[in-house]
């Protein structure tokens, strides 16, 4: 994780996880169940994979 783009993507993935946990917590506290938090996890997984991919590709090009 040596370049800015991969760090920004990683930080975005962490922010999406935080949002997903907040949404899930609010829904659970209200006593309901929903699957509205599932897209958050898909987006987070995509951002994390993209961050790792860009981090490895860019670091190999620099070496």
Rosetta blueprint (number, residue, H / E / L):
1 X L
2 X L
3 X L
4 X H
5 X H
6 X H
7 X H
8 X H
9 X H
10 X H
11 X H
12 X H
13 X H
14 X H
15 X H
16 X H
17 X H
18 X H
19 X H
20 X H
21 X H
22 X H
23 X H
24 X H
25 X H
26 X H
27 X H
28 X H
29 X H
30 X L
31 X L
32 X L
33 X L
34 X L
35 X L
36 X L
37 X L
38 X H
39 X H
40 X H
41 X H
42 X H
43 X H
44 X H
45 X H
46 X H
47 X H
48 X H
49 X H
50 X H
51 X H
52 X H
53 X H
54 X H
55 X H
56 X H
57 X H
58 X H
59 X H
60 X H
61 X H
62 X H
63 X L
